[in-house]
Amino acid sequence: MLEMNIGVICAFIVYLGAMMSIGIYYWRKEQNMSDYILGGRQLGAWVTSMSAEASDMSGWMLMGLPGYAYVAGVGAGWIALGLILGTWVNWRFVAKRLRQYTEIANDSLTMPDFFENRFRDNSQILRVISAVFILIFFLIYTSSGFVAGGKLFSTVFGLPYNWAMVLGAFVVVFYTFLGGFMAVCWTDFVQGVMMFFAILAVPVTASFMMGGPATTVAALSTLNAEMFNPFTTPDGKPLSLIAIISLLAWGLGYFGQPHILVRFMAIRSSSQIKQATNIAMTWVILSLTAAVLVGMVGRVYLKPPLEGSAVETVFMVMTHDLFSSFFAGLILSAVLAAVMSTASSQLLVTASAVSQDFYKALIHKDASEKELVWISRMTVVGVSIVAVLIGLDPNNFVLDMVSYAWAGFGAAFGPALLMSLFWNRMTRNGALAGIVVGGITVLVWKQLALFGLYEIVPGFILSALAIYVVSIFDTPPAQEILAEFKKVNHSKI
């Protein structure tokens, strides 16, 4: 438990007050579903890129990944490498075409909305099945964020874990409930900046406190030289090929994450994608590298060593020890920023799925814009309550929960989205098969833990195969669908 002091409290109050003020500001501006879900497609390059990466990385970058590096050393870099490659491919090949296609396909606001419009699915089964998997995996993902927030408040202020988690969840729900997409994106922008400087400051400062990088490396080598070998575990055993593939496979998850993809849909123009890509890649490469360094430096800096799920608090414990109270409070606020940026994005996507893809599609087709916005807001509250209940166990590992949800989205939606964007022969039934096969494979494989292989790998492969096989044997797409696909190739949106 860290000693509570007035400087840290003041820093947290300043930060939380600023985030909630943004929610109140956009409460006065949000009037319809397009604004609430996509901000009227008016995001600039800087806000798009920083919002996408902040909502992507979440509390696991400041807690889960450093905690894993604390135990595994350079071996944790395989996850970072996979994520860097996945980020680049997503921005380079998916972002621009998704922005263009979603507007051409009847101005689609959500991923299920896009799938329905892309394949002219009048039965709405594709939309509903997509929304079901979004709800399942986002409950787990959002809960992981609340767990991270609970550990933060519990570690910093000594609050009971459950009360600490509820406090963090309340702030996220507050500005998401009020402000919608623009509030989430602008808070993400601020949070992304805070996360970037915080994750760089901690390992650099700690290293110099120990005498510089050379001294730190020597100390870590003396403690355990295997920490610098990416092909072995810390106890000297070879890292298996399956383990390396599983770690790199995190990169596959990017193509199916609704809270990241929605940023591509909301940018003002596809012409701004290139600038946004450069900003995002700079942020990701430096931040993930620093996150691994936090864990490794913390291994020799902290005495006594951390154990169990406490390894995920390495960033927070080091921050409190390295910096003065108010400055430490600002850096620790970056952990809360990471948690809030992702949780709010996930809540918003889940709310849009319930309001657009369940309520409007199946219950009240003629619902007004105001009614749908309020259904979205009620969903934010309801999903948050369930996510809090899921995360009540203080021994939950943030990284484990994130990896499960990440795999679920990557396998269920990744192949379906990629092939719907780039393969004109894909059919509605193919998309449905891919989503169901990918999602169920992850749910089953996770329980069986076969071969120690990360569940996203079989899920992604089987989903892609299901799409291809079903589409090839299905009736070819109508000429109208093919014409729209061709139109995207020449779009300047």
MIDRENFI-277657 format. One record per residue (C-alpha): x, y, z; residue in one letter; chain; residue number from 1. Coordinates in Angstrom, 3 decimals, always signed. Example, Ala and Ser with C-alpha at 12.3 -4.5 7.8 and 13.67 -1.06 7.14 Angstrom:
<sites>
        u        v        w r c   k
  +12.300   -4.500   +7.800 A A   1
  +13.670   -1.060   +7.140 S A   2
</sites>
This chain:
<sites>
        u        v        w r c   k
   +0.000   +0.000   +0.000 M A   1
   +1.345   +3.418   -0.869 L A   2
   +1.221   +6.231   +1.647 E A   3
   -1.657   +8.566   +0.910 M A   4
   -0.684  +12.255   +0.819 N A   5
   -2.243  +15.552   -0.108 I A   6
   -0.149  +16.072   -3.277 G A   7
   -1.314  +12.825   -4.889 V A   8
   -4.923  +13.528   -3.902 I A   9
   -4.765  +17.031   -5.426 C A  10
   -3.331  +15.680   -8.684 A A  11
   -6.093  +13.083   -8.948 F A  12
   -8.786  +15.654   -8.204 I A  13
   -7.446  +17.999  -10.901 V A  14
   -7.325  +15.185  -13.444 Y A  15
  -10.721  +13.673  -12.648 L A  16
  -12.335  +17.103  -12.596 G A  17
  -10.943  +17.895  -16.051 A A  18
  -12.229  +14.622  -17.534 M A  19
  -15.693  +15.034  -16.060 M A  20
  -15.820  +18.631  -17.302 S A  21
  -15.275  +17.391  -20.852 I A  22
  -18.265  +15.075  -20.439 G A  23
  -20.452  +17.952  -19.210 I A  24
  -19.315  +20.158  -22.121 Y A  25
  -20.301  +17.602  -24.747 Y A  26
  -23.550  +16.824  -22.914 W A  27
  -24.710  +20.189  -24.198 R A  28
  -23.651  +19.393  -27.769 K A  29
  -24.622  +15.760  -28.443 E A  30
  -28.072  +15.634  -30.020 Q A  31
  -28.323  +12.614  -32.339 N A  32
  -26.937   +9.078  -32.734 M A  33
  -24.354  +10.027  -35.371 S A  34
  -22.913  +12.605  -32.969 D A  35
  -23.133  +10.317  -29.935 Y A  36
  -21.540   +7.303  -31.689 I A  37
  -19.172   +8.826  -34.307 L A  38
  -18.963  +12.518  -33.482 G A  39
  -20.431  +13.379  -36.886 G A  40
  -17.259  +11.991  -38.552 R A  41
  -15.354  +15.169  -37.700 Q A  42
  -12.213  +13.939  -35.922 L A  43
   -8.850  +15.378  -36.950 G A  44
   -5.652  +13.357  -37.440 A A  45
   -4.179  +14.070  -33.998 W A  46
   -7.319  +13.270  -32.024 V A  47
   -8.044  +10.185  -34.152 T A  48
   -4.576   +8.695  -33.727 S A  49
   -4.138   +9.485  -30.039 M A  50
   -7.685   +8.404  -29.235 S A  51
   -7.254   +5.130  -31.129 A A  52
   -4.006   +4.257  -29.356 E A  53
   -5.117   +5.362  -25.898 A A  54
   -8.315   +3.325  -26.177 S A  55
   -6.268   +0.418  -27.550 D A  56
   -3.578   +0.154  -24.890 M A  57
   -5.640   +0.703  -21.722 S A  58
   -4.470   -0.088  -18.210 G A  59
   -2.727   -3.235  -19.376 W A  60
   +0.085   -1.172  -20.990 M A  61
   +0.936   +0.480  -17.663 L A  62
   +0.113   -2.539  -15.504 M A  63
   -0.261   -5.824  -17.383 G A  64
   +2.703   -5.558  -19.796 L A  65
   +5.181   -4.125  -17.238 P A  66
   +4.066   -6.856  -14.824 G A  67
   +4.728   -9.515  -17.454 Y A  68
   +8.133   -7.967  -18.275 A A  69
   +8.928   -7.921  -14.543 Y A  70
   +8.640  -11.716  -14.623 V A  71
   +9.654  -12.597  -18.208 A A  72
  +12.179   -9.894  -19.119 G A  73
  +12.873   -9.287  -22.818 V A  74
  +10.540  -12.173  -23.634 G A  75
   +7.652   -9.758  -23.078 A A  76
   +8.953   -7.917  -26.125 G A  77
   +7.331  -10.532  -28.368 W A  78
   +3.920   -9.148  -27.375 I A  79
   +5.132   -5.597  -28.033 A A  80
   +6.500   -6.581  -31.452 L A  81
   +3.249   -8.295  -32.426 G A  82
   +1.237   -5.253  -31.367 L A  83
   +3.513   -2.841  -33.241 I A  84
   +3.194   -4.850  -36.461 L A  85
   -0.566   -5.221  -36.017 G A  86
   -0.967   -1.496  -35.411 T A  87
   +0.955   -0.621  -38.565 W A  88
   -0.977   -3.016  -40.803 V A  89
   -4.282   -1.796  -39.378 N A  90
   -3.495   +1.874  -40.030 W A  91
   -1.779   +1.250  -43.368 R A  92
   -4.329   -1.028  -45.033 F A  93
   -7.603   -1.017  -43.065 V A  94
   -8.179   +2.548  -41.840 A A  95
   -8.629   +4.366  -45.154 K A  96
  -10.817   +1.751  -46.830 R A  97
  -13.001   +1.296  -43.748 L A  98
  -13.556   +5.072  -43.521 R A  99
  -14.642   +5.172  -47.158 Q A 100
  -16.697   +1.977  -47.199 Y A 101
  -18.718   +2.729  -44.054 T A 102
  -19.894   +6.053  -45.448 E A 103
  -20.679   +4.614  -48.886 I A 104
  -22.516   +1.644  -47.327 A A 105
  -25.490   +3.714  -46.188 N A 106
  -23.436   +5.771  -43.715 D A 107
  -22.884   +2.837  -41.328 S A 108
  -22.354   +3.920  -37.706 L A 109
  -21.284   +0.635  -36.099 T A 110
  -19.500   -2.528  -37.191 M A 111
  -22.707   -4.639  -37.134 P A 112
  -24.365   -1.790  -39.048 D A 113
  -21.604   -1.992  -41.666 F A 114
  -21.890   -5.761  -42.042 F A 115
  -25.649   -5.505  -42.559 E A 116
  -25.350   -2.727  -45.142 N A 117
  -22.342   -4.273  -46.877 R A 118
  -24.167   -7.559  -47.555 F A 119
  -27.743   -6.157  -47.812 R A 120
  -28.837   -8.441  -44.976 D A 121
  -32.554   -7.716  -44.641 N A 122
  -32.961  -10.526  -42.110 S A 123
  -30.817   -8.526  -39.606 Q A 124
  -29.355  -11.781  -38.273 I A 125
  -25.820  -10.650  -39.118 L A 126
  -26.296   -7.439  -37.162 R A 127
  -27.750   -9.224  -34.128 V A 128
  -25.127  -12.006  -33.996 I A 129
  -22.356   -9.401  -34.256 S A 130
  -23.889   -7.427  -31.401 A A 131
  -24.110  -10.569  -29.242 V A 132
  -20.360  -11.202  -29.509 F A 133
  -19.619   -7.518  -28.922 I A 134
  -21.617   -7.677  -25.695 L A 135
  -19.961  -10.922  -24.512 I A 136
  -16.362   -9.892  -25.056 F A 137
  -16.747   -6.266  -24.057 F A 138
  -18.137   -7.300  -20.687 L A 139
  -14.826   -9.098  -20.073 I A 140
  -12.742   -6.303  -21.586 Y A 141
  -14.484   -3.514  -19.686 T A 142
  -14.207   -5.507  -16.483 S A 143
  -10.428   -5.736  -16.983 S A 144
  -10.314   -1.942  -17.070 G A 145
  -12.302   -1.655  -13.873 F A 146
   -9.981   -4.213  -12.231 V A 147
   -6.990   -2.070  -13.217 A A 148
   -8.712   +1.010  -11.806 G A 149
   -9.494   -0.842   -8.589 G A 150
   -5.868   -1.876   -8.164 K A 151
   -4.784   +1.708   -8.798 L A 152
   -7.012   +3.318   -6.159 F A 153
   -6.386   +0.486   -3.735 S A 154
   -2.593   +0.724   -4.110 T A 155
   -2.387   +4.520   -4.018 V A 156
   -5.007   +5.375   -1.399 F A 157
   -5.303   +2.172   +0.592 G A 158
   -9.006   +1.855   -0.193 L A 159
  -10.661   -1.566   -0.079 P A 160
  -10.348   -3.081   -3.548 Y A 161
  -14.076   -3.344   -4.263 N A 162
  -14.787   +0.263   -3.280 W A 163
  -11.779   +1.408   -5.269 A A 164
  -13.058   -0.381   -8.379 M A 165
  -16.524   +1.183   -8.023 V A 166
  -14.977   +4.657   -7.716 L A 167
  -12.982   +4.248  -10.941 G A 168
  -16.014   +2.842  -12.760 A A 169
  -18.162   +5.797  -11.674 F A 170
  -15.864   +8.383  -13.278 V A 171
  -15.753   +6.464  -16.573 V A 172
  -19.519   +6.038  -16.644 V A 173
  -20.042   +9.720  -15.829 F A 174
  -18.360  +11.267  -18.854 Y A 175
  -19.315   +8.443  -21.243 T A 176
  -22.959   +8.684  -20.167 F A 177
  -23.045  +12.435  -20.677 L A 178
  -20.758  +13.265  -23.562 G A 179
  -20.741  +10.325  -25.936 G A 180
  -18.129   +9.859  -28.664 F A 181
  -16.604  +13.345  -28.739 M A 182
  -16.187  +13.398  -24.976 A A 183
  -14.554   +9.953  -25.122 V A 184
  -12.200  +10.966  -27.956 C A 185
  -11.088  +14.251  -26.406 W A 186
  -10.523  +12.629  -23.022 T A 187
   -8.628   +9.874  -24.860 D A 188
   -6.437  +12.530  -26.496 F A 189
   -5.507  +14.000  -23.122 V A 190
   -5.077  +10.541  -21.637 Q A 191
   -2.895   +9.387  -24.531 G A 192
   -0.518  +12.299  -23.979 V A 193
   -0.359  +11.549  -20.250 M A 194
   +0.270   +7.834  -20.819 M A 195
   +3.074   +8.579  -23.291 F A 196
   +5.101  +10.852  -21.024 F A 197
   +4.420   +8.799  -17.891 A A 198
   +5.585   +5.479  -19.344 I A 199
   +8.785   +7.135  -20.616 L A 200
   +9.539   +9.023  -17.400 A A 201
   +9.513   +6.064  -15.002 V A 202
  +12.166   +3.715  -16.482 P A 203
  +14.452   +6.578  -17.517 V A 204
  +14.351   +8.201  -14.066 T A 205
  +14.788   +4.897  -12.234 A A 206
  +17.744   +3.955  -14.413 S A 207
  +19.574   +7.190  -13.691 F A 208
  +18.761   +6.890   -9.990 M A 209
  +20.680   +3.585  -10.053 M A 210
  +23.696   +5.128  -11.802 G A 211
  +22.712   +5.072  -15.460 G A 212
  +21.691   +2.516  -18.119 P A 213
  +24.990   +0.564  -17.963 A A 214
  +24.744   +0.106  -14.205 T A 215
  +21.090   -0.944  -14.487 T A 216
  +21.873   -3.531  -17.171 V A 217
  +24.752   -4.901  -15.105 A A 218
  +22.543   -5.196  -12.032 A A 219
  +19.847   -7.023  -13.967 L A 220
  +22.428   -9.345  -15.566 S A 221
  +23.795  -10.173  -12.138 T A 222
  +20.284  -10.877  -10.859 L A 223
  +19.331  -13.057  -13.840 N A 224
  +21.123  -12.925  -17.208 A A 225
  +18.262  -14.852  -18.853 E A 226
  +16.117  -11.731  -18.548 M A 227
  +17.934  -10.448  -21.662 F A 228
  +17.392  -13.571  -23.771 N A 229
  +14.160  -13.366  -25.820 P A 230
  +14.330  -17.089  -26.617 F A 231
  +14.373  -18.415  -23.055 T A 232
  +12.236  -18.121  -19.962 T A 233
  +13.727  -16.441  -16.847 P A 234
  +14.542  -19.892  -15.426 D A 235
  +16.688  -20.711  -18.477 G A 236
  +14.283  -23.023  -20.320 K A 237
  +13.901  -22.515  -24.102 P A 238
  +10.876  -20.466  -25.139 L A 239
   +8.865  -22.779  -27.396 S A 240
   +7.841  -21.911  -30.933 L A 241
   +4.189  -22.122  -29.870 I A 242
   +4.858  -19.605  -27.094 A A 243
   +6.520  -17.167  -29.509 I A 244
   +3.695  -17.548  -32.046 I A 245
   +1.141  -16.989  -29.283 S A 246
   +2.849  -13.786  -28.140 L A 247
   +3.263  -12.405  -31.666 L A 248
   -0.354  -13.334  -32.463 A A 249
   -1.549  -10.419  -30.327 W A 250
   -1.060   -8.407  -33.526 G A 251
   -3.891  -10.334  -35.224 L A 252
   -6.365   -8.909  -32.758 G A 253
   -6.248   -5.382  -34.154 Y A 254
   -8.425   -6.126  -37.164 F A 255
  -11.443   -6.978  -35.032 G A 256
  -11.423   -4.447  -32.191 Q A 257
  -14.610   -2.332  -32.518 P A 258
  -13.376   +0.441  -30.187 H A 259
  -10.292   +0.965  -32.405 I A 260
  -12.010   +0.536  -35.773 L A 261
  -14.674   +3.094  -34.896 V A 262
  -11.919   +5.748  -34.795 R A 263
  -11.095   +5.030  -38.433 F A 264
  -14.776   +5.451  -39.273 M A 265
  -14.930   +8.834  -37.517 A A 266
  -11.943  +10.661  -39.024 I A 267
  -12.903  +13.734  -41.051 R A 268
  -11.380  +12.507  -44.321 S A 269
   -9.388   +9.498  -45.487 S A 270
   -6.740  +11.951  -46.695 S A 271
   -5.780  +12.490  -43.026 Q A 272
   -5.039   +8.805  -42.445 I A 273
   -1.363   +9.083  -43.446 K A 274
   -0.636  +11.802  -40.870 Q A 275
   -2.606   +9.924  -38.223 A A 276
   -0.628   +6.750  -39.003 T A 277
   +2.708   +8.471  -38.417 N A 278
   +1.522   +9.892  -35.093 I A 279
   +0.092   +6.560  -33.953 A A 280
   +3.179   +4.522  -34.853 M A 281
   +5.527   +6.900  -33.035 T A 282
   +3.350   +6.680  -29.927 W A 283
   +3.033   +2.886  -30.056 V A 284
   +6.702   +2.039  -30.644 I A 285
   +8.026   +4.291  -27.887 L A 286
   +5.271   +3.472  -25.389 S A 287
   +5.451   -0.322  -25.722 L A 288
   +9.243   -0.305  -25.544 T A 289
   +9.094   +1.792  -22.384 A A 290
   +6.430   -0.490  -20.870 A A 291
   +8.756   -3.491  -21.179 V A 292
  +11.601   -1.440  -19.680 L A 293
   +9.446   -0.476  -16.683 V A 294
   +9.102   -4.130  -15.727 G A 295
  +12.751   -4.976  -16.270 M A 296
  +14.134   -1.918  -14.468 V A 297
  +11.634   -2.437  -11.675 G A 298
  +12.999   -5.947  -11.154 R A 299
  +16.280   -4.539   -9.799 V A 300
  +15.020   -1.187   -8.515 Y A 301
  +12.354   -2.440   -6.110 L A 302
  +13.203   -4.129   -2.840 K A 303
  +11.665   -6.415   -1.689 P A 304
  +10.483   -8.080   -4.946 P A 305
   +6.819   -8.087   -5.912 L A 306
   +4.917  -11.374   -6.000 E A 307
   +1.698  -12.789   -7.452 G A 308
   -0.756  -10.324   -8.968 S A 309
   +1.163   -7.522   -7.207 A A 310
   +3.719   -7.593  -10.071 V A 311
   +1.169   -5.593  -12.077 E A 312
   +1.604   -2.686   -9.665 T A 313
   +5.320   -2.252  -10.525 V A 314
   +4.712   +1.002  -12.430 F A 315
   +2.712   +2.518   -9.584 M A 316
   +5.104   +1.491   -6.820 V A 317
   +8.102   +2.844   -8.739 M A 318
   +6.309   +6.111   -9.482 T A 319
   +5.503   +6.713   -5.838 H A 320
   +9.111   +6.033   -4.855 D A 321
  +10.729   +8.136   -7.609 L A 322
   +8.770  +11.386   -7.703 F A 323
   +7.450  +14.120   -5.420 S A 324
   +3.849  +13.702   -4.352 S A 325
   +2.049  +16.021   -6.791 F A 326
   +4.160  +14.959   -9.776 F A 327
   +3.755  +11.323   -8.766 A A 328
   +0.019  +11.938   -8.615 G A 329
   +0.030  +13.245  -12.178 L A 330
   +1.969  +10.206  -13.410 I A 331
   -0.278   +7.837  -11.484 L A 332
   -3.223   +9.627  -13.062 S A 333
   -1.871   +8.251  -16.339 A A 334
   -2.767   +4.768  -15.112 V A 335
   -6.291   +5.952  -14.494 L A 336
   -6.163   +7.653  -17.906 A A 337
   -5.219   +4.362  -19.536 A A 338
   -8.038   +2.553  -17.769 V A 339
  -10.614   +5.209  -18.523 M A 340
   -9.696   +5.677  -22.182 S A 341
  -10.339   +2.050  -23.067 T A 342
  -13.252   +1.381  -20.729 A A 343
  -15.130   +4.429  -21.990 S A 344
  -14.582   +3.447  -25.621 S A 345
  -15.754   -0.085  -24.930 Q A 346
  -18.840   +1.126  -23.094 L A 347
  -19.716   +3.409  -25.997 L A 348
  -19.368   +0.667  -28.613 V A 349
  -21.427   -1.712  -26.473 T A 350
  -24.076   +0.967  -25.988 A A 351
  -24.270   +1.579  -29.718 S A 352
  -24.602   -2.167  -30.370 A A 353
  -27.503   -2.453  -27.935 V A 354
  -29.316   +0.691  -29.096 S A 355
  -28.741   +0.315  -32.849 Q A 356
  -28.433   -3.434  -33.300 D A 357
  -30.898   -4.746  -30.717 F A 358
  -33.332   -2.043  -29.719 Y A 359
  -33.840   -0.313  -33.052 K A 360
  -33.480   -3.455  -35.162 A A 361
  -35.717   -5.769  -33.141 L A 362
  -37.825   -3.784  -30.672 I A 363
  -38.620   -0.274  -31.888 H A 364
  -37.739   +0.306  -35.543 K A 365
  -39.155   +3.837  -35.494 D A 366
  -37.318   +4.960  -32.365 A A 367
  -36.398   +8.640  -32.378 S A 368
  -32.806   +9.877  -32.215 E A 369
  -33.349  +11.150  -28.674 K A 370
  -34.789   +7.818  -27.582 E A 371
  -31.805   +5.902  -29.011 L A 372
  -29.332   +8.190  -27.279 V A 373
  -31.043   +7.525  -23.949 W A 374
  -31.094   +3.761  -24.591 I A 375
  -27.341   +4.045  -25.202 S A 376
  -26.856   +5.896  -21.944 R A 377
  -28.858   +3.340  -19.982 M A 378
  -26.774   +0.593  -21.569 T A 379
  -23.593   +2.294  -20.370 V A 380
  -24.881   +2.071  -16.806 V A 381
  -26.144   -1.511  -17.105 G A 382
  -22.999   -2.910  -18.722 V A 383
  -20.837   -1.128  -16.144 S A 384
  -22.700   -2.785  -13.283 I A 385
  -22.201   -6.251  -14.789 V A 386
  -18.523   -5.521  -15.550 A A 387
  -17.948   -4.454  -11.944 V A 388
  -19.517   -7.705  -10.705 L A 389
  -17.244   -9.749  -12.996 I A 390
  -14.164   -7.964  -11.649 G A 391
  -14.855   -8.307   -7.913 L A 392
  -12.017  -10.812   -7.381 D A 393
   -8.891   -8.754   -6.478 P A 394
   -6.651  -11.621   -7.672 N A 395
   -7.711  -11.156  -11.280 N A 396
   -4.775  -10.514  -13.631 F A 397
   -5.466   -7.580  -15.955 V A 398
   -3.365   -9.091  -18.753 L A 399
   -5.244  -12.403  -18.621 D A 400
   -8.646  -10.713  -18.924 M A 401
   -7.487   -8.440  -21.750 V A 402
   -5.940  -11.333  -23.689 S A 403
   -9.232  -13.270  -23.583 Y A 404
  -11.366  -10.394  -24.841 A A 405
   -8.702   -9.339  -27.370 W A 406
   -8.695  -12.849  -28.835 A A 407
  -12.484  -12.947  -28.944 G A 408
  -12.776   -9.767  -30.992 F A 409
   -9.790  -10.557  -33.175 G A 410
  -11.089  -13.984  -34.161 A A 411
  -14.790  -13.139  -34.418 A A 412
  -14.493   -9.899  -36.393 F A 413
  -10.935   -9.679  -37.754 G A 414
  -11.249  -12.059  -40.735 P A 415
  -14.828  -10.910  -41.418 A A 416
  -13.808   -7.258  -41.566 L A 417
  -10.656   -7.802  -43.647 L A 418
  -12.373  -10.013  -46.209 M A 419
  -15.453   -7.788  -46.414 S A 420
  -13.189   -4.842  -47.233 L A 421
  -10.947   -6.552  -49.770 F A 422
  -12.778   -9.593  -51.234 W A 423
  -15.773   -8.884  -53.442 N A 424
  -16.821  -12.567  -53.611 R A 425
  -17.571  -12.720  -49.881 M A 426
  -21.242  -13.309  -49.033 T A 427
  -23.581  -12.646  -46.127 R A 428
  -23.585  -16.319  -45.118 N A 429
  -19.792  -16.379  -45.298 G A 430
  -19.571  -13.396  -42.940 A A 431
  -22.037  -14.999  -40.532 L A 432
  -20.113  -18.277  -40.531 A A 433
  -16.823  -16.503  -39.901 G A 434
  -18.118  -14.470  -36.964 I A 435
  -19.767  -17.463  -35.281 V A 436
  -16.876  -19.883  -35.866 V A 437
  -14.250  -17.367  -34.737 G A 438
  -16.110  -16.335  -31.590 G A 439
  -17.046  -19.858  -30.510 I A 440
  -13.541  -21.195  -31.198 T A 441
  -12.078  -18.644  -28.784 V A 442
  -14.673  -19.411  -26.095 L A 443
  -14.036  -23.175  -26.366 V A 444
  -10.256  -23.095  -26.897 W A 445
   -9.804  -20.855  -23.855 K A 446
  -11.382  -23.503  -21.646 Q A 447
   -9.413  -26.405  -23.154 L A 448
   -6.059  -24.560  -23.376 A A 449
   -4.857  -26.953  -26.085 L A 450
   -1.081  -27.074  -26.765 F A 451
   -0.622  -23.829  -24.816 G A 452
   -1.528  -21.965  -28.027 L A 453
   -3.148  -18.523  -27.667 Y A 454
   -6.800  -18.916  -28.641 E A 455
   -6.709  -16.105  -31.198 I A 456
   -4.559  -18.233  -33.552 V A 457
   -6.992  -21.128  -34.139 P A 458
   -9.935  -18.736  -33.908 G A 459
   -8.583  -16.413  -36.612 F A 460
   -7.591  -19.260  -38.953 I A 461
  -10.853  -21.197  -38.631 L A 462
  -12.894  -18.004  -39.023 S A 463
  -11.098  -17.108  -42.272 A A 464
  -11.547  -20.660  -43.595 L A 465
  -15.244  -20.630  -42.724 A A 466
  -15.751  -17.344  -44.590 I A 467
  -13.933  -18.605  -47.675 Y A 468
  -15.561  -22.030  -47.868 V A 469
  -19.126  -20.835  -47.223 V A 470
  -18.773  -17.880  -49.623 S A 471
  -17.374  -20.031  -52.451 I A 472
  -20.278  -22.484  -52.227 F A 473
  -22.842  -19.729  -51.689 D A 474
  -24.733  -17.769  -54.329 T A 475
  -22.475  -14.974  -55.675 P A 476
  -23.174  -11.433  -54.426 P A 477
  -25.756   -9.338  -56.264 A A 478
  -24.579   -6.878  -58.912 Q A 479
  -25.587   -3.985  -56.644 E A 480
  -23.158   -5.196  -53.959 I A 481
  -20.350   -5.667  -56.482 L A 482
  -20.924   -2.178  -57.876 A A 483
  -20.702   -0.651  -54.402 E A 484
  -17.485   -2.586  -53.723 F A 485
  -15.989   -1.188  -56.930 K A 486
  -17.127   +2.320  -55.996 K A 487
  -15.010   +2.202  -52.854 V A 488
  -11.915   +1.541  -54.977 N A 489
  -12.290   +5.000  -56.551 H A 490
  -13.607   +6.884  -53.518 S A 491
  -12.050  +10.202  -52.437 K A 492
  -14.063  +10.449  -49.195 I A 493
</sites>
